[in-house]
Amino acid sequence: MNNTLLEFKNLVTEFHTEGKVVTAVNNISFTLNKGETIGIVGESGSGKSVTSLSAMRLVPSPPGKIAAGEILFHKKDGDVVDFLKISEKEMRQYRGNEIAMIFQEPMTSLNPVFTCGDQVMEAIMLHQSISQSEAKELTIKLFEEVQLPDPERIFSTYPHQISGGQKQRVMIAMAMSCQPSVLVADEPTTALDVTVQKTILELMQNLQKEHDMGILFITHDLGVIAELADKVVVMYNGNIVEQGSVWDIFNNPQHPYTKGLLACRPPLDKRYKFLPTVGDFMQTNDKGENIANDITVEDFTKDLVISKAERNKKQKLLFAQEPLLQIKNLKTYFPVRNGFFGGITDYVKAVDDISFDVYTGETLGLVGESGCGKTTTGRTILRLNEPTFGQMLYKNKDIGTFNEQELREFRKEVQIIFQDPYSSLNPRMTIGNAIMEPMQVHAILANDEERKKRVEELLEKVSLGAEYFNRYPHEFSGGQRQRIGIARALAVNPKFIICDESVSALDVSVQAQVLNLLNDLKQEFGLTYIFISHDLSVVKYMSDRMVVMQNGKIEEMGDADQIYLQAKTAYTKRLISAIPEGRKENIKNPYKV
């Protein structure tokens, strides 16, 4: 019996821009079988999303064009259809019905003017000849299947009224509505908390078992792949550089790029002096060819481990000092206004009576799920949100009592790197001017000529280079924009930086570079960090101590390694168990009889 579902044969997808042809997918071939999950990994720009859009025939044209190859779909009756040879009208019979897709960004792929229920019903009624009431029943049943709370209420809510994880579940319900043979999932869990990610991955596995579906799972996180996939396809610059079973790829990676991707995730069971990056395993020469330095992941990382004694010595020195920042019983409440006159009916207790200290030269990690109050804590320290109650002392001075002049001086010393680098940069300002602006505001250096020189030095420091001075934010990738945010924070020579989810949207390899950069700068300039993230593995790698938050309160606080190894509260244990570890030991060995 033929188990094949979808075959990619020599697929080439190109984008034609201003007299230039960019080959986004270059002559790739692989096969997806029934009940199988293939993980497609690679960093941004490697061609993995374009591969999935090609399978759906959704590549935007112009500028995109599928130039060559075949995408063969094996129907249930044994017939084979080449998706690239049929008309758009025929393709619509398959799209959403036989092959469905969960897009990367649930907010932008749901229509804001229709309710969630209507959007799923529309997909059902397009492909199945059933009445409206039956479609509604089926939609509510699907919402139950994807474990949405109160499905009937969510049926009539709009996308902006539910959380990111719930939006993603609505998208999964829509994709599953016609019981497709193939499900294409494009980074469906990238921006979600680990606990939400875990439930969504389990949900996809259960649905796959029930319906014997083939899944193409696209991600840049190899930890997720280890827990979910049967086979792995590694893409780099539009080419497949390696493919094989999960066991083979994790235990014996051949290509240096795969080795780099495997090595650059922060390990959970030990601490490295720095994180390896793809560049440590492969260099590019002047002709653009990749040169591998044949070294295994184990050989490269064996000398990077920091011993317990080293770490304890550093901790002793840190905590012997006076605290630099003291937070005492801090509360930040937001009023809920209702009714015609906008009277206050309730308060959202975003930060609810928390206390902690930060020592000079320390990195304190703040971790928790979305909505736990970690970002509000960071913003309140800078008085971007005003505190409702409590005391915040910086160098023994009360931040809450600062006047405008004192606050400006304080903000020169304490900077923030925002979560979304794109929305925190002015699109009409070149990045050179964006970095120079805070220096002008705080009258740092004598004139603009000296400031420009300083900006060029900072750009070099964050591995961008002076030639980028006159470029605009849209000309940079996410990782590069994040570095610009770091350079701008450093421009005023701060002593203390609050990093708010500053690596959450980055590829693992770029994330490793940014984390290394933050640690190098900390050493060089003697900085102190509050590091906010929902990714516990990153917080554990970066932090000396860790604060776990839930519902505006501190659940647990202590040494980062200690909390990971011996969590006290049930909530922290749940957060830790949800981390996709990607450990070799957890992968089934297909060669064992």
C-alpha distance (Angstrom), angle and dihedral (degrees) to the residues before:
residue distance angle dihedral
M1 . . .
N2 3.79 . .
N3 3.80 111.7 .
T4 3.82 96.7 179.7
L5 3.80 116.2 121.7
L6 3.77 108.4 168.3
E7 3.79 130.4 10.8
F8 3.80 126.2 -167.2
K9 3.80 110.9 -159.8
N10 3.82 120.9 -173.2
L11 3.80 93.1 -35.7
V12 3.82 116.4 -171.0
T13 3.82 120.7 -175.6
E14 3.80 120.1 -178.4
F15 3.79 137.2 -173.4
H16 3.81 118.5 -150.0
T17 3.81 112.6 -150.3
E18 3.81 129.5 166.6
G19 3.77 97.2 -30.5
K20 3.79 92.1 -41.7
V21 3.80 129.1 105.3
V22 3.80 116.7 -147.8
T23 3.81 113.9 -164.2
A24 3.80 102.0 -148.6
V25 3.82 94.8 174.6
N26 3.78 116.2 28.3
N27 3.81 120.0 -162.0
I28 3.81 99.7 -48.3
S29 3.80 127.6 172.4
F30 3.81 132.7 -175.9
T31 3.82 139.4 135.8
L32 3.81 131.9 -127.8
N33 3.83 118.5 -155.1
K34 3.82 132.3 -160.1
G35 3.80 114.4 -77.3
E36 3.80 91.3 8.2
T37 3.81 130.4 123.5
I38 3.78 119.1 -148.3
G39 3.80 116.0 -166.5
I40 3.80 114.9 -149.9
V41 3.80 110.1 -160.2
G42 3.77 134.7 -178.7
E43 3.78 138.3 112.3
S44 3.82 125.9 -84.2
G45 3.78 111.2 -60.4
S46 3.80 94.9 24.5
G47 3.83 92.1 115.9
K48 3.80 100.1 -108.7
S49 3.83 97.1 123.7
V50 3.81 91.1 43.6
T51 3.82 88.3 53.9
S52 3.80 90.2 55.7
L53 3.82 93.0 44.9
S54 3.82 89.0 50.4
A55 3.83 89.6 54.4
M56 3.82 89.1 54.4
R57 3.84 92.5 41.1
L58 3.82 88.0 -123.0
V59 3.81 99.5 126.0
P60 3.85 104.9 135.2
S61 3.79 107.8 -110.1
P62 3.00 119.7 -132.6
P63 3.06 110.5 51.7
G64 3.84 93.2 22.4
K65 3.77 126.2 63.9
I66 3.80 135.1 172.4
A67 3.80 97.7 -130.4
A68 3.81 102.8 -177.7
G69 3.78 146.8 -10.6
E70 3.80 137.8 59.2
I71 3.81 134.2 -88.7
L72 3.80 105.3 -161.5
F73 3.80 120.2 -164.2
H74 3.81 117.7 -163.3
K75 3.81 109.0 -146.0
K76 3.81 124.2 -147.1
D77 3.83 90.7 -106.1
G78 3.81 92.1 56.4
D79 3.84 97.3 -102.9
V80 3.82 117.6 132.3
V81 3.82 121.4 -139.5
D82 3.80 125.3 -167.3
F83 3.81 104.6 -143.0
L84 3.79 90.7 -156.7
K85 3.83 94.1 58.4
I86 3.81 101.2 49.6
S87 3.81 126.6 86.0
E88 3.83 123.2 -100.4
K89 3.82 89.4 -109.1
E90 3.83 91.8 55.3
M91 3.82 90.8 44.0
R92 3.82 88.9 59.1
Q93 3.82 89.2 63.4
Y94 3.82 88.9 61.4
R95 3.80 101.4 34.3
G96 3.80 109.6 90.0
N97 3.80 90.3 1.6
E98 3.83 106.9 61.6
I99 3.81 99.2 6.1
A100 3.81 119.2 32.5
M101 3.78 133.5 179.5
I102 3.81 137.0 -147.6
F103 3.78 107.9 -155.1
Q104 3.77 127.7 -138.7
E105 3.80 98.1 -117.1
P106 3.80 112.6 45.3
M107 3.81 92.6 -174.3
T108 3.79 94.1 59.8
S109 3.80 96.5 37.8
L110 3.81 94.8 55.9
N111 3.80 117.3 74.7
P112 3.84 108.5 -116.2
V113 3.84 94.8 -150.2
F114 3.83 97.5 55.5
T115 3.80 126.7 66.3
C116 3.81 117.9 -110.1
G117 3.83 91.0 -111.5
D118 3.81 94.0 52.3
Q119 3.80 91.9 52.6
V120 3.81 93.9 52.9
M121 3.83 91.2 43.2
E122 3.80 90.4 53.6
A123 3.82 91.4 57.1
I124 3.83 91.2 48.9
M125 3.82 95.4 48.1
L126 3.80 92.1 47.5
H127 3.79 93.3 59.7
Q128 3.81 104.4 26.1
S129 3.78 128.5 53.6
I130 3.81 98.9 -130.7
S131 3.80 134.3 127.0
Q132 3.78 124.7 -98.5
S133 3.81 94.3 -107.4
E134 3.84 91.2 51.0
A135 3.82 89.8 48.6
K136 3.81 89.9 51.8
E137 3.81 91.1 50.1
L138 3.80 90.8 49.2
T139 3.84 91.4 48.4
I140 3.81 92.3 52.7
K141 3.83 89.2 47.4
L142 3.83 89.3 51.8
F143 3.80 90.6 49.5
E144 3.82 87.8 53.9
E145 3.80 90.2 48.7
V146 3.82 91.8 54.3
Q147 3.83 88.4 48.7
L148 3.79 98.1 -116.3
P149 3.81 111.6 167.8
D150 3.81 113.4 -113.9
P151 3.85 97.5 -0.5
E152 3.82 94.1 -165.5
R153 3.79 92.2 56.9
I154 3.82 92.5 45.8
F155 3.83 89.1 50.2
S156 3.81 88.6 68.6
T157 3.84 100.1 35.9
Y158 3.80 125.5 99.4
P159 3.83 121.3 -121.2
H160 3.84 94.1 -106.5
Q161 3.81 90.4 58.5
I162 3.82 95.6 64.0
S163 3.82 133.9 61.7
G164 3.82 127.0 -99.2
G165 3.80 93.0 -102.7
Q166 3.81 91.2 50.3
K167 3.82 91.6 48.9
Q168 3.79 88.7 52.5
R169 3.82 89.9 52.7
V170 3.81 90.8 51.3
M171 3.83 87.2 53.6
I172 3.83 90.4 50.1
A173 3.84 90.2 49.2
M174 3.81 89.3 51.3
A175 3.80 92.1 48.2
M176 3.83 91.0 48.1
S177 3.81 94.9 44.3
C178 3.81 95.2 98.7
Q179 3.82 95.7 35.1
P180 3.82 95.2 -115.8
S181 3.79 123.1 -154.4
V182 3.82 91.4 -137.7
L183 3.80 126.6 38.6
V184 3.81 118.0 -166.8
A185 3.83 111.1 -160.8
D186 3.80 113.5 -170.3
E187 3.83 108.4 -162.2
P188 3.82 91.0 -45.5
T189 3.81 95.0 171.9
T190 3.81 103.8 34.1
A191 3.81 100.1 112.9
L192 3.81 96.9 32.1
D193 3.79 131.1 104.6
V194 3.82 115.5 -98.9
T195 3.81 92.3 -111.5
V196 3.83 92.9 51.3
Q197 3.81 89.4 43.6
K198 3.79 90.7 53.7
T199 3.83 93.4 52.1
I200 3.82 91.8 46.7
L201 3.82 92.5 50.1
E202 3.82 90.9 48.2
L203 3.79 89.4 47.9
M204 3.81 91.5 52.9
Q205 3.80 91.4 49.0
N206 3.82 91.8 50.5
L207 3.80 92.7 48.4
Q208 3.79 89.4 48.3
K209 3.82 92.1 53.4
E210 3.81 91.8 47.8
H211 3.80 95.6 49.2
D212 3.86 102.0 27.7
M213 3.78 88.4 -125.2
G214 3.81 128.5 172.7
I215 3.82 112.9 -129.6
L216 3.80 127.8 -157.8
F217 3.81 102.7 -162.2
I218 3.79 115.7 -167.3
T219 3.80 119.2 -164.3
H220 3.79 144.4 132.2
D221 3.82 92.5 -138.0
L222 3.79 112.6 93.7
G223 3.81 90.9 -170.9
V224 3.81 89.4 66.6
I225 3.81 91.0 46.3
A226 3.83 91.6 53.5
E227 3.80 90.5 56.3
L228 3.79 98.3 42.2
A229 3.80 116.0 24.9
D230 3.80 135.2 78.8
K231 3.80 96.0 -165.3
V232 3.81 132.1 23.0
V233 3.80 129.9 -146.6
V234 3.82 113.2 -166.6
M235 3.81 115.1 -156.5
Y236 3.79 129.3 -166.0
N237 3.81 125.9 172.9
G238 3.80 93.0 -14.1
N239 3.81 94.8 -50.8
I240 3.78 131.4 102.7
V241 3.80 103.0 -121.7
E242 3.79 96.1 178.4
Q243 3.80 140.1 1.2
G244 3.78 134.2 177.3
S245 3.79 144.5 108.2
V246 3.82 118.2 -37.6
W247 3.80 88.8 -113.7
D248 3.82 93.7 55.2
I249 3.80 95.2 44.1
F250 3.82 94.0 49.3
N251 3.79 97.0 41.0
N252 3.76 101.2 36.8
P253 3.82 113.2 17.2
Q254 3.80 111.3 -177.3
H255 3.79 105.5 -172.2
P256 3.84 118.1 70.3
Y257 3.82 90.2 -132.8
T258 3.82 91.0 58.8
K259 3.82 89.7 48.0
G260 3.80 89.4 52.2
L261 3.81 93.0 50.0
L262 3.81 91.2 49.4
A263 3.81 94.0 47.4
C264 3.80 100.3 46.6
R265 3.82 99.1 67.2
P266 3.82 110.1 100.3
P267 3.83 105.5 -105.9
L268 3.80 116.2 -125.4
D269 3.79 100.0 -151.3
K270 3.82 99.5 50.7
R271 3.81 142.4 21.6
Y272 3.80 124.7 -116.4
K273 3.82 126.7 -153.6
F274 3.82 85.6 -131.5
L275 3.80 135.6 -8.8
P276 3.81 118.2 -102.7
T277 3.82 114.8 -120.8
V278 3.82 133.4 -160.0
G279 3.83 88.1 -98.0
D280 3.81 90.0 65.2
F281 3.80 90.7 63.6
M282 3.78 101.1 35.9
Q283 3.80 137.2 25.7
T284 3.81 129.1 -164.1
N285 3.83 117.7 -133.5
D286 3.84 127.7 -147.6
K287 3.81 91.7 -85.4
G288 3.80 91.4 55.2
E289 3.82 93.8 -108.5
N290 3.79 119.2 141.4
I291 3.79 117.0 -120.3
A292 3.79 117.4 -162.6
N293 3.80 121.9 -149.0
D294 3.80 97.4 -149.0
I295 3.78 100.8 -127.9
T296 3.80 127.5 133.7
V297 3.81 123.1 -125.4
E298 3.83 90.2 -115.8
D299 3.83 93.2 52.0
F300 3.79 92.7 48.2
T301 3.81 96.4 48.1
K302 3.81 101.2 39.8
D303 3.84 94.0 87.4
L304 3.81 95.2 42.6
V305 3.80 97.8 73.7
I306 3.83 117.1 113.3
S307 3.80 111.6 -139.0
K308 3.83 122.5 -126.6
A309 3.82 90.9 -117.4
E310 3.84 91.7 54.5
R311 3.77 91.3 49.9
N312 3.82 94.3 46.6
K313 3.81 91.2 50.9
K314 3.82 90.7 52.4
Q315 3.81 92.1 47.1
K316 3.82 92.5 51.6
L317 3.80 91.6 54.6
L318 3.81 92.0 46.6
F319 3.77 97.5 51.5
A320 3.82 95.4 42.3
Q321 3.84 88.7 75.0
E322 3.78 131.3 80.5
P323 3.84 112.6 -91.1
L324 3.82 114.1 -97.5
L325 3.81 93.6 -153.3
Q326 3.81 126.7 25.7
I327 3.79 121.7 -169.6
K328 3.81 114.3 -166.8
N329 3.83 123.9 -172.0
L330 3.81 92.6 -32.5
K331 3.81 117.9 -171.7
T332 3.80 127.2 -179.6
Y333 3.80 114.8 -177.9
F334 3.79 127.4 -179.3
P335 3.82 117.6 -152.6
V336 3.82 119.0 -123.6
R337 3.81 108.1 -141.8
N338 3.78 120.6 -159.1
G339 3.75 140.5 170.0
F340 3.79 133.1 30.5
F341 3.82 97.1 -55.9
G342 3.80 93.8 42.5
G343 3.79 95.0 -119.6
I344 3.81 117.4 178.1
T345 3.80 108.5 -103.1
D346 3.79 100.4 169.2
Y347 3.81 145.0 -14.6
V348 3.81 131.5 -114.5
K349 3.79 104.0 -136.9
A350 3.80 96.7 -147.0
V351 3.82 93.0 165.1
D352 3.77 113.7 20.7
D353 3.80 118.7 -171.2
I354 3.81 105.0 -43.0
S355 3.81 129.1 165.7
F356 3.81 130.6 -172.3
D357 3.83 141.6 139.1
V358 3.80 130.4 -132.6
Y359 3.82 120.3 -153.9
T360 3.82 126.8 -148.0
G361 3.82 110.6 -87.9
E362 3.80 93.5 13.8
T363 3.80 129.2 125.7
L364 3.80 109.1 -144.4
G365 3.80 113.5 -166.5
L366 3.81 120.6 -145.9
V367 3.78 110.5 -163.0
G368 3.80 136.2 173.1
E369 3.79 142.6 108.8
S370 3.80 125.5 -66.2
G371 3.78 110.8 -67.9
C372 3.82 95.8 23.7
G373 3.81 92.4 118.5
K374 3.81 100.9 -107.8
T375 3.83 96.4 124.5
T376 3.83 91.5 43.3
T377 3.83 88.3 53.1
G378 3.82 90.4 54.6
R379 3.80 92.8 46.2
T380 3.82 92.8 46.5
I381 3.83 91.6 53.9
L382 3.82 87.6 58.6
R383 3.81 90.2 41.8
L384 3.80 91.4 -120.3
N385 3.82 80.5 129.6
E386 3.80 115.2 33.4
P387 3.82 115.5 -123.2
T388 3.82 118.0 -119.0
F389 3.80 94.6 -152.3
G390 3.79 140.7 -11.8
Q391 3.76 139.5 58.3
M392 3.82 130.9 -81.1
L393 3.79 115.0 -169.1
Y394 3.82 121.5 -169.2
K395 3.81 112.0 -175.0
N396 3.84 85.4 -13.6
K397 3.84 92.8 -58.3
D398 3.80 119.0 119.5
I399 3.83 108.9 -116.2
G400 3.82 91.0 -162.0
T401 3.83 92.2 64.7
F402 3.84 97.3 48.6
N403 3.81 116.6 124.4
E404 3.81 121.1 -141.4
Q405 3.81 95.0 -84.6
E406 3.82 93.8 46.9
L407 3.80 90.8 46.0
R408 3.81 90.4 53.6
E409 3.82 90.6 51.0
F410 3.82 89.7 47.2
R411 3.81 92.7 50.4
K412 3.77 89.4 52.6
E413 3.81 88.1 61.3
V414 3.81 96.7 38.2
Q415 3.80 116.1 50.1
I416 3.81 134.2 176.5
I417 3.81 130.8 -142.3
F418 3.79 105.0 -151.8
Q419 3.78 127.0 -132.9
D420 3.80 98.4 -119.5
P421 3.80 109.7 45.5
Y422 3.79 93.1 -170.1
S423 3.79 97.9 56.7
S424 3.80 92.5 42.7
L425 3.84 93.0 59.2
N426 3.80 121.6 74.7
P427 3.84 106.0 -117.5
R428 3.84 91.0 -148.7
M429 3.81 95.1 54.3
T430 3.77 125.5 79.4
I431 3.77 110.4 -121.1
G432 3.80 90.9 -116.1
N433 3.80 90.2 60.2
A434 3.82 91.4 42.7
I435 3.82 90.0 57.5
M436 3.83 91.8 42.3
E437 3.83 95.3 50.6
P438 3.85 97.8 76.5
M439 3.82 88.3 48.9
Q440 3.81 89.8 55.4
V441 3.82 91.6 46.4
H442 3.81 92.0 52.7
A443 3.83 93.6 38.4
I444 3.81 93.2 -121.8
L445 3.84 113.4 172.6
A446 3.81 125.1 3.5
N447 3.81 103.1 -87.0
D448 3.81 145.1 -4.9
E449 3.80 92.5 -93.3
E450 3.81 91.3 61.8
R451 3.80 90.3 42.4
K452 3.81 91.5 53.0
K453 3.80 88.9 52.9
R454 3.82 89.8 50.7
V455 3.83 91.1 49.4
E456 3.80 89.9 52.5
E457 3.81 89.6 51.4
L458 3.82 90.1 50.1
L459 3.82 91.7 49.6
E460 3.82 88.9 52.9
K461 3.81 88.9 47.8
V462 3.82 91.8 56.8
S463 3.86 91.2 46.0
L464 3.81 97.1 -106.9
G465 3.81 106.1 105.1
A466 3.82 135.5 -135.2
E467 3.81 93.4 -87.6
Y468 3.83 89.6 74.9
F469 3.83 92.9 64.9
N470 3.83 95.8 102.1
R471 3.80 98.8 41.5
Y472 3.79 125.9 107.2
P473 3.85 126.5 -123.0
H474 3.83 94.5 -107.2
E475 3.81 89.6 62.6
F476 3.81 92.2 66.5
S477 3.79 135.2 76.4
G478 3.82 121.8 -120.0
G479 3.80 93.0 -97.7
Q480 3.81 92.4 49.3
R481 3.82 91.3 49.0
Q482 3.78 89.6 52.0
R483 3.81 89.2 54.7
I484 3.81 89.9 50.6
G485 3.83 87.1 54.0
I486 3.82 88.9 52.3
A487 3.83 92.1 47.9
R488 3.82 90.3 50.2
A489 3.81 91.3 50.6
L490 3.83 89.7 50.7
A491 3.83 93.5 48.5
V492 3.82 93.7 86.2
N493 3.84 94.1 47.7
P494 3.82 95.5 -115.0
K495 3.77 124.9 -168.0
F496 3.80 96.6 -155.0
I497 3.82 129.1 38.0
I498 3.80 128.8 -169.9
C499 3.83 108.7 -152.9
D500 3.80 107.9 -159.7
E501 3.83 110.2 -161.9
S502 3.79 85.7 -44.9
V503 3.83 94.6 165.7
S504 3.81 102.2 30.2
A505 3.81 97.0 106.2
L506 3.81 97.2 41.1
D507 3.80 132.3 103.1
V508 3.80 114.8 -103.1
S509 3.81 92.5 -109.4
V510 3.84 93.8 48.2
Q511 3.81 89.0 42.5
A512 3.82 89.7 56.0
Q513 3.84 90.3 51.5
V514 3.83 92.5 49.5
L515 3.83 92.8 46.9
N516 3.81 90.5 49.2
L517 3.81 89.3 48.6
L518 3.83 91.9 51.2
N519 3.81 90.5 50.3
D520 3.83 92.8 46.9
L521 3.82 91.4 49.8
K522 3.80 90.1 47.9
Q523 3.82 89.8 56.4
E524 3.81 94.0 42.9
F525 3.81 99.3 46.6
G526 3.82 100.0 26.2
L527 3.80 92.4 -118.4
T528 3.80 129.4 176.9
Y529 3.82 118.9 -144.4
I530 3.77 139.5 -160.2
F531 3.80 101.6 -161.2
I532 3.81 114.3 -159.9
S533 3.80 120.1 -167.6
H534 3.79 143.8 135.6
D535 3.82 89.8 -140.6
L536 3.77 105.2 93.4
S537 3.82 94.5 -168.4
V538 3.83 91.1 57.7
V539 3.83 93.0 45.2
K540 3.80 91.2 49.0
Y541 3.81 91.3 50.8
M542 3.82 94.2 48.0
S543 3.80 102.7 37.6
D544 3.77 137.3 83.4
R545 3.80 90.3 -167.2
M546 3.76 130.3 13.6
V547 3.81 133.4 -147.4
V548 3.82 115.9 -159.0
M549 3.82 113.1 -155.8
Q550 3.80 133.2 -166.5
N551 3.81 128.6 172.7
G552 3.80 93.1 -9.5
K553 3.81 94.5 -53.3
I554 3.80 133.2 99.6
E555 3.81 110.1 -108.1
E556 3.77 97.3 -178.3
M557 3.79 139.1 -8.1
G558 3.80 132.5 -171.9
D559 3.80 146.5 87.8
A560 3.82 109.7 -12.3
D561 3.82 95.3 -130.7
Q562 3.79 91.9 44.1
I563 3.81 92.9 53.4
Y564 3.80 91.3 48.7
L565 3.80 93.9 49.6
Q566 3.82 99.0 36.7
A567 3.79 110.4 21.3
K568 3.79 112.1 -177.7
T569 3.81 104.5 -162.2
A570 3.80 126.8 63.6
Y571 3.84 90.6 -127.2
T572 3.82 93.5 56.4
K573 3.82 90.4 46.6
R574 3.81 89.0 52.7
L575 3.82 91.6 50.3
I576 3.81 91.4 49.9
S577 3.81 95.3 46.5
A578 3.82 89.7 52.6
I579 3.83 94.7 59.7
P580 3.83 110.4 108.9
E581 3.78 98.3 -127.1
G582 3.79 100.1 -171.6
R583 3.80 89.7 -153.6
K584 3.81 117.2 166.3
E585 3.80 89.9 -133.1
N586 3.81 90.4 63.7
I587 3.81 95.1 55.5
K588 3.80 117.9 93.6
N589 3.79 112.9 -117.0
P590 3.83 106.6 -129.4
Y591 3.83 91.3 -164.8
K592 3.80 94.3 60.2
V593 3.78 110.8 98.6
